[in-house]
Amino acid sequence: MVLIGGAMAGSLHRKLTLKQLQLVSVLGRELSLSKTAELLHTSRPALSRSLNQMEAALGLVLF
């Protein structure tokens, strides 16, 4: 298994949805919450909530 920020990569699929992985991918590329929300057709508050949920599930800060 590969360690990513202290989390086992093999267990990530049980903690994150495809939509959440897409959010991380787009946010990493754009480096902007507003642009990411626009590209994913969602609101910035909804994107922030999802990011907070991912961080809580993984036990680490993503951005």
mmCIF file of the N, C-alpha and C atoms, coordinates in Angstrom:
data_MODEL
# 
_entry.id   MODEL 
# 
loop_
_atom_site.group_PDB 
_atom_site.id 
_atom_site.type_symbol 
_atom_site.label_atom_id 
_atom_site.label_alt_id 
_atom_site.label_comp_id 
_atom_site.label_asym_id 
_atom_site.label_entity_id 
_atom_site.label_seq_id 
_atom_site.pdbx_PDB_ins_code 
_atom_site.Cartn_x 
_atom_site.Cartn_y 
_atom_site.Cartn_z 
_atom_site.occupancy 
_atom_site.B_iso_or_equiv 
_atom_site.pdbx_formal_charge 
_atom_site.auth_seq_id 
_atom_site.auth_comp_id 
_atom_site.auth_asym_id 
_atom_site.auth_atom_id 
_atom_site.pdbx_PDB_model_num 
ATOM 1   N N  . MET A 1 1  ? 0.829   -1.188 0.000   1.00 0.00 ? 1  MET A N  1 
ATOM 2   C CA . MET A 1 1  ? 0.000   0.000  0.000   1.00 0.00 ? 1  MET A CA 1 
ATOM 3   C C  . MET A 1 1  ? 0.871   1.249  0.000   1.00 0.00 ? 1  MET A C  1 
ATOM 4   N N  . VAL A 1 2  ? 0.334   2.309  -0.555  1.00 0.00 ? 2  VAL A N  1 
ATOM 5   C CA . VAL A 1 2  ? 1.030   3.588  -0.609  1.00 0.00 ? 2  VAL A CA 1 
ATOM 6   C C  . VAL A 1 2  ? 0.468   4.486  0.475   1.00 0.00 ? 2  VAL A C  1 
ATOM 7   N N  . LEU A 1 3  ? 1.334   5.175  1.184   1.00 0.00 ? 3  LEU A N  1 
ATOM 8   C CA . LEU A 1 3  ? 0.885   6.120  2.206   1.00 0.00 ? 3  LEU A CA 1 
ATOM 9   C C  . LEU A 1 3  ? 0.734   7.495  1.590   1.00 0.00 ? 3  LEU A C  1 
ATOM 10  N N  . ILE A 1 4  ? -0.422  8.110  1.780   1.00 0.00 ? 4  ILE A N  1 
ATOM 11  C CA . ILE A 1 4  ? -0.684  9.459  1.296   1.00 0.00 ? 4  ILE A CA 1 
ATOM 12  C C  . ILE A 1 4  ? -1.119  10.279 2.493   1.00 0.00 ? 4  ILE A C  1 
ATOM 13  N N  . GLY A 1 5  ? -0.268  11.180 2.944   1.00 0.00 ? 5  GLY A N  1 
ATOM 14  C CA . GLY A 1 5  ? -0.601  12.026 4.087   1.00 0.00 ? 5  GLY A CA 1 
ATOM 15  C C  . GLY A 1 5  ? -0.987  11.225 5.315   1.00 0.00 ? 5  GLY A C  1 
ATOM 16  N N  . GLY A 1 6  ? -0.411  10.061 5.495   1.00 0.00 ? 6  GLY A N  1 
ATOM 17  C CA . GLY A 1 6  ? -0.711  9.241  6.659   1.00 0.00 ? 6  GLY A CA 1 
ATOM 18  C C  . GLY A 1 6  ? -1.890  8.301  6.466   1.00 0.00 ? 6  GLY A C  1 
ATOM 19  N N  . ALA A 1 7  ? -2.597  8.410  5.357   1.00 0.00 ? 7  ALA A N  1 
ATOM 20  C CA . ALA A 1 7  ? -3.750  7.533  5.098   1.00 0.00 ? 7  ALA A CA 1 
ATOM 21  C C  . ALA A 1 7  ? -3.339  6.454  4.100   1.00 0.00 ? 7  ALA A C  1 
ATOM 22  N N  . MET A 1 8  ? -3.841  5.268  4.289   1.00 0.00 ? 8  MET A N  1 
ATOM 23  C CA . MET A 1 8  ? -3.544  4.186  3.360   1.00 0.00 ? 8  MET A CA 1 
ATOM 24  C C  . MET A 1 8  ? -4.305  4.426  2.063   1.00 0.00 ? 8  MET A C  1 
ATOM 25  N N  . ALA A 1 9  ? -3.608  4.449  0.941   1.00 0.00 ? 9  ALA A N  1 
ATOM 26  C CA . ALA A 1 9  ? -4.236  4.715  -0.347  1.00 0.00 ? 9  ALA A CA 1 
ATOM 27  C C  . ALA A 1 9  ? -5.323  3.701  -0.653  1.00 0.00 ? 9  ALA A C  1 
ATOM 28  N N  . GLY A 1 10 ? -5.143  2.461  -0.254  1.00 0.00 ? 10 GLY A N  1 
ATOM 29  C CA . GLY A 1 10 ? -6.133  1.426  -0.515  1.00 0.00 ? 10 GLY A CA 1 
ATOM 30  C C  . GLY A 1 10 ? -7.441  1.645  0.204   1.00 0.00 ? 10 GLY A C  1 
ATOM 31  N N  . SER A 1 11 ? -7.436  2.409  1.292   1.00 0.00 ? 11 SER A N  1 
ATOM 32  C CA . SER A 1 11 ? -8.668  2.655  2.044   1.00 0.00 ? 11 SER A CA 1 
ATOM 33  C C  . SER A 1 11 ? -9.357  3.944  1.627   1.00 0.00 ? 11 SER A C  1 
ATOM 34  N N  . LEU A 1 12 ? -8.738  4.727  0.748   1.00 0.00 ? 12 LEU A N  1 
ATOM 35  C CA . LEU A 1 12 ? -9.339  5.990  0.330   1.00 0.00 ? 12 LEU A CA 1 
ATOM 36  C C  . LEU A 1 12 ? -10.658 5.781  -0.395  1.00 0.00 ? 12 LEU A C  1 
ATOM 37  N N  . HIS A 1 13 ? -10.773 4.707  -1.178  1.00 0.00 ? 13 HIS A N  1 
ATOM 38  C CA . HIS A 1 13 ? -12.003 4.480  -1.932  1.00 0.00 ? 13 HIS A CA 1 
ATOM 39  C C  . HIS A 1 13 ? -13.200 4.281  -1.011  1.00 0.00 ? 13 HIS A C  1 
ATOM 40  N N  . ARG A 1 14 ? -12.976 3.888  0.216   1.00 0.00 ? 14 ARG A N  1 
ATOM 41  C CA . ARG A 1 14 ? -14.073 3.710  1.165   1.00 0.00 ? 14 ARG A CA 1 
ATOM 42  C C  . ARG A 1 14 ? -14.433 5.010  1.858   1.00 0.00 ? 14 ARG A C  1 
ATOM 43  N N  . LYS A 1 15 ? -13.601 6.016  1.724   1.00 0.00 ? 15 LYS A N  1 
ATOM 44  C CA . LYS A 1 15 ? -13.821 7.273  2.422   1.00 0.00 ? 15 LYS A CA 1 
ATOM 45  C C  . LYS A 1 15 ? -14.255 8.404  1.497   1.00 0.00 ? 15 LYS A C  1 
ATOM 46  N N  . LEU A 1 16 ? -13.911 8.326  0.225   1.00 0.00 ? 16 LEU A N  1 
ATOM 47  C CA . LEU A 1 16 ? -14.197 9.408  -0.707  1.00 0.00 ? 16 LEU A CA 1 
ATOM 48  C C  . LEU A 1 16 ? -15.059 8.929  -1.868  1.00 0.00 ? 16 LEU A C  1 
ATOM 49  N N  . THR A 1 17 ? -15.968 9.801  -2.290  1.00 0.00 ? 17 THR A N  1 
ATOM 50  C CA . THR A 1 17 ? -16.794 9.510  -3.457  1.00 0.00 ? 17 THR A CA 1 
ATOM 51  C C  . THR A 1 17 ? -16.068 9.978  -4.714  1.00 0.00 ? 17 THR A C  1 
ATOM 52  N N  . LEU A 1 18 ? -16.541 9.529  -5.855  1.00 0.00 ? 18 LEU A N  1 
ATOM 53  C CA . LEU A 1 18 ? -15.971 9.966  -7.123  1.00 0.00 ? 18 LEU A CA 1 
ATOM 54  C C  . LEU A 1 18 ? -16.107 11.480 -7.266  1.00 0.00 ? 18 LEU A C  1 
ATOM 55  N N  . LYS A 1 19 ? -17.231 12.022 -6.845  1.00 0.00 ? 19 LYS A N  1 
ATOM 56  C CA . LYS A 1 19 ? -17.453 13.470 -6.924  1.00 0.00 ? 19 LYS A CA 1 
ATOM 57  C C  . LYS A 1 19 ? -16.430 14.225 -6.067  1.00 0.00 ? 19 LYS A C  1 
ATOM 58  N N  . GLN A 1 20 ? -16.134 13.692 -4.886  1.00 0.00 ? 20 GLN A N  1 
ATOM 59  C CA . GLN A 1 20 ? -15.152 14.335 -4.015  1.00 0.00 ? 20 GLN A CA 1 
ATOM 60  C C  . GLN A 1 20 ? -13.748 14.259 -4.619  1.00 0.00 ? 20 GLN A C  1 
ATOM 61  N N  . LEU A 1 21 ? -13.408 13.135 -5.227  1.00 0.00 ? 21 LEU A N  1 
ATOM 62  C CA . LEU A 1 21 ? -12.109 13.017 -5.889  1.00 0.00 ? 21 LEU A CA 1 
ATOM 63  C C  . LEU A 1 21 ? -12.000 13.995 -7.053  1.00 0.00 ? 21 LEU A C  1 
ATOM 64  N N  . GLN A 1 22 ? -13.099 14.180 -7.762  1.00 0.00 ? 22 GLN A N  1 
ATOM 65  C CA . GLN A 1 22 ? -13.125 15.148 -8.856  1.00 0.00 ? 22 GLN A CA 1 
ATOM 66  C C  . GLN A 1 22 ? -12.911 16.557 -8.306  1.00 0.00 ? 22 GLN A C  1 
ATOM 67  N N  . LEU A 1 23 ? -13.536 16.866 -7.182  1.00 0.00 ? 23 LEU A N  1 
ATOM 68  C CA . LEU A 1 23 ? -13.364 18.165 -6.542  1.00 0.00 ? 23 LEU A CA 1 
ATOM 69  C C  . LEU A 1 23 ? -11.894 18.413 -6.229  1.00 0.00 ? 23 LEU A C  1 
ATOM 70  N N  . VAL A 1 24 ? -11.222 17.431 -5.626  1.00 0.00 ? 24 VAL A N  1 
ATOM 71  C CA . VAL A 1 24 ? -9.803  17.573 -5.277  1.00 0.00 ? 24 VAL A CA 1 
ATOM 72  C C  . VAL A 1 24 ? -8.966  17.778 -6.541  1.00 0.00 ? 24 VAL A C  1 
ATOM 73  N N  . SER A 1 25 ? -9.275  17.033 -7.587  1.00 0.00 ? 25 SER A N  1 
ATOM 74  C CA . SER A 1 25 ? -8.532  17.144 -8.838  1.00 0.00 ? 25 SER A CA 1 
ATOM 75  C C  . SER A 1 25 ? -8.672  18.538 -9.445  1.00 0.00 ? 25 SER A C  1 
ATOM 76  N N  . VAL A 1 26 ? -9.904  19.019 -9.544  1.00 0.00 ? 26 VAL A N  1 
ATOM 77  C CA . VAL A 1 26 ? -10.149 20.332 -10.149 1.00 0.00 ? 26 VAL A CA 1 
ATOM 78  C C  . VAL A 1 26 ? -9.576  21.441 -9.266  1.00 0.00 ? 26 VAL A C  1 
ATOM 79  N N  . LEU A 1 27 ? -9.768  21.339 -7.961  1.00 0.00 ? 27 LEU A N  1 
ATOM 80  C CA . LEU A 1 27 ? -9.243  22.357 -7.050  1.00 0.00 ? 27 LEU A CA 1 
ATOM 81  C C  . LEU A 1 27 ? -7.716  22.393 -7.095  1.00 0.00 ? 27 LEU A C  1 
ATOM 82  N N  . GLY A 1 28 ? -7.088  21.247 -7.173  1.00 0.00 ? 28 GLY A N  1 
ATOM 83  C CA . GLY A 1 28 ? -5.634  21.197 -7.287  1.00 0.00 ? 28 GLY A CA 1 
ATOM 84  C C  . GLY A 1 28 ? -5.130  21.838 -8.567  1.00 0.00 ? 28 GLY A C  1 
ATOM 85  N N  . ARG A 1 29 ? -5.897  21.701 -9.629  1.00 0.00 ? 29 ARG A N  1 
ATOM 86  C CA . ARG A 1 29 ? -5.517  22.288 -10.914 1.00 0.00 ? 29 ARG A CA 1 
ATOM 87  C C  . ARG A 1 29 ? -5.782  23.786 -10.948 1.00 0.00 ? 29 ARG A C  1 
ATOM 88  N N  . GLU A 1 30 ? -6.961  24.197 -10.470 1.00 0.00 ? 30 GLU A N  1 
ATOM 89  C CA . GLU A 1 30 ? -7.381  25.594 -10.566 1.00 0.00 ? 30 GLU A CA 1 
ATOM 90  C C  . GLU A 1 30 ? -6.857  26.465 -9.423  1.00 0.00 ? 30 GLU A C  1 
ATOM 91  N N  . LEU A 1 31 ? -6.649  25.852 -8.243  1.00 0.00 ? 31 LEU A N  1 
ATOM 92  C CA . LEU A 1 31 ? -6.203  26.585 -7.048  1.00 0.00 ? 31 LEU A CA 1 
ATOM 93  C C  . LEU A 1 31 ? -7.127  27.750 -6.700  1.00 0.00 ? 31 LEU A C  1 
ATOM 94  N N  . SER A 1 32 ? -8.415  27.563 -6.970  1.00 0.00 ? 32 SER A N  1 
ATOM 95  C CA . SER A 1 32 ? -9.419  28.591 -6.696  1.00 0.00 ? 32 SER A CA 1 
ATOM 96  C C  . SER A 1 32 ? -10.745 27.916 -6.360  1.00 0.00 ? 32 SER A C  1 
ATOM 97  N N  . LEU A 1 33 ? -11.272 28.204 -5.155  1.00 0.00 ? 33 LEU A N  1 
ATOM 98  C CA . LEU A 1 33 ? -12.569 27.635 -4.777  1.00 0.00 ? 33 LEU A CA 1 
ATOM 99  C C  . LEU A 1 33 ? -13.677 28.131 -5.693  1.00 0.00 ? 33 LEU A C  1 
ATOM 100 N N  . SER A 1 34 ? -13.644 29.423 -6.027  1.00 0.00 ? 34 SER A N  1 
ATOM 101 C CA . SER A 1 34 ? -14.694 29.990 -6.879  1.00 0.00 ? 34 SER A CA 1 
ATOM 102 C C  . SER A 1 34 ? -14.692 29.365 -8.268  1.00 0.00 ? 34 SER A C  1 
ATOM 103 N N  . LYS A 1 35 ? -13.521 29.246 -8.872  1.00 0.00 ? 35 LYS A N  1 
ATOM 104 C CA . LYS A 1 35 ? -13.420 28.660 -10.211 1.00 0.00 ? 35 LYS A CA 1 
ATOM 105 C C  . LYS A 1 35 ? -13.800 27.182 -10.185 1.00 0.00 ? 35 LYS A C  1 
ATOM 106 N N  . THR A 1 36 ? -13.383 26.470 -9.144  1.00 0.00 ? 36 THR A N  1 
ATOM 107 C CA . THR A 1 36 ? -13.726 25.054 -9.005  1.00 0.00 ? 36 THR A CA 1 
ATOM 108 C C  . THR A 1 36 ? -15.231 24.881 -8.883  1.00 0.00 ? 36 THR A C  1 
ATOM 109 N N  . ALA A 1 37 ? -15.868 25.706 -8.056  1.00 0.00 ? 37 ALA A N  1 
ATOM 110 C CA . ALA A 1 37 ? -17.322 25.639 -7.898  1.00 0.00 ? 37 ALA A CA 1 
ATOM 111 C C  . ALA A 1 37 ? -18.016 25.894 -9.235  1.00 0.00 ? 37 ALA A C  1 
ATOM 112 N N  . GLU A 1 38 ? -17.529 26.871 -9.972  1.00 0.00 ? 38 GLU A N  1 
ATOM 113 C CA . GLU A 1 38 ? -18.108 27.187 -11.281 1.00 0.00 ? 38 GLU A CA 1 
ATOM 114 C C  . GLU A 1 38 ? -17.961 26.006 -12.243 1.00 0.00 ? 38 GLU A C  1 
ATOM 115 N N  . LEU A 1 39 ? -16.773 25.429 -12.307 1.00 0.00 ? 39 LEU A N  1 
ATOM 116 C CA . LEU A 1 39 ? -16.523 24.315 -13.228 1.00 0.00 ? 39 LEU A CA 1 
ATOM 117 C C  . LEU A 1 39 ? -17.321 23.066 -12.864 1.00 0.00 ? 39 LEU A C  1 
ATOM 118 N N  . LEU A 1 40 ? -17.571 22.867 -11.568 1.00 0.00 ? 40 LEU A N  1 
ATOM 119 C CA . LEU A 1 40 ? -18.320 21.691 -11.118 1.00 0.00 ? 40 LEU A CA 1 
ATOM 120 C C  . LEU A 1 40 ? -19.816 21.972 -10.970 1.00 0.00 ? 40 LEU A C  1 
ATOM 121 N N  . HIS A 1 41 ? -20.232 23.168 -11.365 1.00 0.00 ? 41 HIS A N  1 
ATOM 122 C CA . HIS A 1 41 ? -21.645 23.557 -11.332 1.00 0.00 ? 41 HIS A CA 1 
ATOM 123 C C  . HIS A 1 41 ? -22.242 23.398 -9.937  1.00 0.00 ? 41 HIS A C  1 
ATOM 124 N N  . THR A 1 42 ? -21.549 23.961 -8.958  1.00 0.00 ? 42 THR A N  1 
ATOM 125 C CA . THR A 1 42 ? -22.017 23.920 -7.578  1.00 0.00 ? 42 THR A CA 1 
ATOM 126 C C  . THR A 1 42 ? -21.729 25.265 -6.929  1.00 0.00 ? 42 THR A C  1 
ATOM 127 N N  . SER A 1 43 ? -22.242 25.464 -5.743  1.00 0.00 ? 43 SER A N  1 
ATOM 128 C CA . SER A 1 43 ? -21.977 26.717 -5.039  1.00 0.00 ? 43 SER A CA 1 
ATOM 129 C C  . SER A 1 43 ? -20.666 26.613 -4.271  1.00 0.00 ? 43 SER A C  1 
ATOM 130 N N  . ARG A 1 44 ? -20.088 27.755 -3.981  1.00 0.00 ? 44 ARG A N  1 
ATOM 131 C CA . ARG A 1 44 ? -18.843 27.756 -3.208  1.00 0.00 ? 44 ARG A CA 1 
ATOM 132 C C  . ARG A 1 44 ? -19.069 27.214 -1.791  1.00 0.00 ? 44 ARG A C  1 
ATOM 133 N N  . PRO A 1 45 ? -20.178 27.579 -1.108  1.00 0.00 ? 45 PRO A N  1 
ATOM 134 C CA . PRO A 1 45 ? -20.413 26.995 0.219   1.00 0.00 ? 45 PRO A CA 1 
ATOM 135 C C  . PRO A 1 45 ? -20.555 25.468 0.179   1.00 0.00 ? 45 PRO A C  1 
ATOM 136 N N  . ALA A 1 46 ? -21.208 24.929 -0.840  1.00 0.00 ? 46 ALA A N  1 
ATOM 137 C CA . ALA A 1 46 ? -21.356 23.473 -0.958  1.00 0.00 ? 46 ALA A CA 1 
ATOM 138 C C  . ALA A 1 46 ? -19.997 22.821 -1.183  1.00 0.00 ? 46 ALA A C  1 
ATOM 139 N N  . LEU A 1 47 ? -19.165 23.454 -1.983  1.00 0.00 ? 47 LEU A N  1 
ATOM 140 C CA . LEU A 1 47 ? -17.828 22.938 -2.229  1.00 0.00 ? 47 LEU A CA 1 
ATOM 141 C C  . LEU A 1 47 ? -17.012 22.955 -0.930  1.00 0.00 ? 47 LEU A C  1 
ATOM 142 N N  . SER A 1 48 ? -17.110 24.024 -0.163  1.00 0.00 ? 48 SER A N  1 
ATOM 143 C CA . SER A 1 48 ? -16.391 24.121 1.112   1.00 0.00 ? 48 SER A CA 1 
ATOM 144 C C  . SER A 1 48 ? -16.846 23.047 2.089   1.00 0.00 ? 48 SER A C  1 
ATOM 145 N N  . ARG A 1 49 ? -18.158 22.800 2.139   1.00 0.00 ? 49 ARG A N  1 
ATOM 146 C CA . ARG A 1 49 ? -18.682 21.747 3.022   1.00 0.00 ? 49 ARG A CA 1 
ATOM 147 C C  . ARG A 1 49 ? -18.125 20.382 2.624   1.00 0.00 ? 49 ARG A C  1 
ATOM 148 N N  . SER A 1 50 ? -18.125 20.108 1.335   1.00 0.00 ? 50 SER A N  1 
ATOM 149 C CA . SER A 1 50 ? -17.613 18.827 0.852   1.00 0.00 ? 50 SER A CA 1 
ATOM 150 C C  . SER A 1 50 ? -16.125 18.681 1.169   1.00 0.00 ? 50 SER A C  1 
ATOM 151 N N  . LEU A 1 51 ? -15.379 19.751 0.996   1.00 0.00 ? 51 LEU A N  1 
ATOM 152 C CA . LEU A 1 51 ? -13.952 19.731 1.315   1.00 0.00 ? 51 LEU A CA 1 
ATOM 153 C C  . LEU A 1 51 ? -13.738 19.475 2.806   1.00 0.00 ? 51 LEU A C  1 
ATOM 154 N N  . ASN A 1 52 ? -14.528 20.127 3.647   1.00 0.00 ? 52 ASN A N  1 
ATOM 155 C CA . ASN A 1 52 ? -14.439 19.907 5.098   1.00 0.00 ? 52 ASN A CA 1 
ATOM 156 C C  . ASN A 1 52 ? -14.772 18.464 5.463   1.00 0.00 ? 52 ASN A C  1 
ATOM 157 N N  . GLN A 1 53 ? -15.775 17.886 4.809   1.00 0.00 ? 53 GLN A N  1 
ATOM 158 C CA . GLN A 1 53 ? -16.154 16.494 5.067   1.00 0.00 ? 53 GLN A CA 1 
ATOM 159 C C  . GLN A 1 53 ? -15.027 15.541 4.669   1.00 0.00 ? 53 GLN A C  1 
ATOM 160 N N  . MET A 1 54 ? -14.390 15.817 3.539   1.00 0.00 ? 54 MET A N  1 
ATOM 161 C CA . MET A 1 54 ? -13.274 14.977 3.100   1.00 0.00 ? 54 MET A CA 1 
ATOM 162 C C  . MET A 1 54 ? -12.121 15.052 4.090   1.00 0.00 ? 54 MET A C  1 
ATOM 163 N N  . GLU A 1 55 ? -11.804 16.253 4.531   1.00 0.00 ? 55 GLU A N  1 
ATOM 164 C CA . GLU A 1 55 ? -10.712 16.425 5.485   1.00 0.00 ? 55 GLU A CA 1 
ATOM 165 C C  . GLU A 1 55 ? -11.008 15.687 6.787   1.00 0.00 ? 55 GLU A C  1 
ATOM 166 N N  . ALA A 1 56 ? -12.257 15.744 7.241   1.00 0.00 ? 56 ALA A N  1 
ATOM 167 C CA . ALA A 1 56 ? -12.641 15.036 8.468   1.00 0.00 ? 56 ALA A CA 1 
ATOM 168 C C  . ALA A 1 56 ? -12.545 13.522 8.276   1.00 0.00 ? 56 ALA A C  1 
ATOM 169 N N  . ALA A 1 57 ? -12.999 13.030 7.128   1.00 0.00 ? 57 ALA A N  1 
ATOM 170 C CA . ALA A 1 57 ? -12.966 11.591 6.857   1.00 0.00 ? 57 ALA A CA 1 
ATOM 171 C C  . ALA A 1 57 ? -11.535 11.063 6.776   1.00 0.00 ? 57 ALA A C  1 
ATOM 172 N N  . LEU A 1 58 ? -10.649 11.880 6.220   1.00 0.00 ? 58 LEU A N  1 
ATOM 173 C CA . LEU A 1 58 ? -9.259  11.454 6.040   1.00 0.00 ? 58 LEU A CA 1 
ATOM 174 C C  . LEU A 1 58 ? -8.378  11.786 7.239   1.00 0.00 ? 58 LEU A C  1 
ATOM 175 N N  . GLY A 1 59 ? -8.846  12.726 8.056   1.00 0.00 ? 59 GLY A N  1 
ATOM 176 C CA . GLY A 1 59 ? -8.056  13.131 9.217   1.00 0.00 ? 59 GLY A CA 1 
ATOM 177 C C  . GLY A 1 59 ? -6.852  13.978 8.858   1.00 0.00 ? 59 GLY A C  1 
ATOM 178 N N  . LEU A 1 60 ? -6.975  14.756 7.769   1.00 0.00 ? 60 LEU A N  1 
ATOM 179 C CA . LEU A 1 60 ? -5.877  15.639 7.370   1.00 0.00 ? 60 LEU A CA 1 
ATOM 180 C C  . LEU A 1 60 ? -6.413  16.836 6.608   1.00 0.00 ? 60 LEU A C  1 
ATOM 181 N N  . VAL A 1 61 ? -5.581  17.866 6.508   1.00 0.00 ? 61 VAL A N  1 
ATOM 182 C CA . VAL A 1 61 ? -5.941  19.075 5.773   1.00 0.00 ? 61 VAL A CA 1 
ATOM 183 C C  . VAL A 1 61 ? -5.476  18.903 4.330   1.00 0.00 ? 61 VAL A C  1 
ATOM 184 N N  . LEU A 1 62 ? -6.400  19.086 3.382   1.00 0.00 ? 62 LEU A N  1 
ATOM 185 C CA . LEU A 1 62 ? -6.064  18.893 1.973   1.00 0.00 ? 62 LEU A CA 1 
ATOM 186 C C  . LEU A 1 62 ? -5.518  20.163 1.330   1.00 0.00 ? 62 LEU A C  1 
ATOM 187 N N  . PHE A 1 63 ? -6.150  21.304 1.626   1.00 0.00 ? 63 PHE A N  1 
ATOM 188 C CA . PHE A 1 63 ? -5.714  22.572 1.020   1.00 0.00 ? 63 PHE A CA 1 
ATOM 189 C C  . PHE A 1 63 ? -5.673  23.646 2.073   1.00 0.00 ? 63 PHE A C  1 
# 
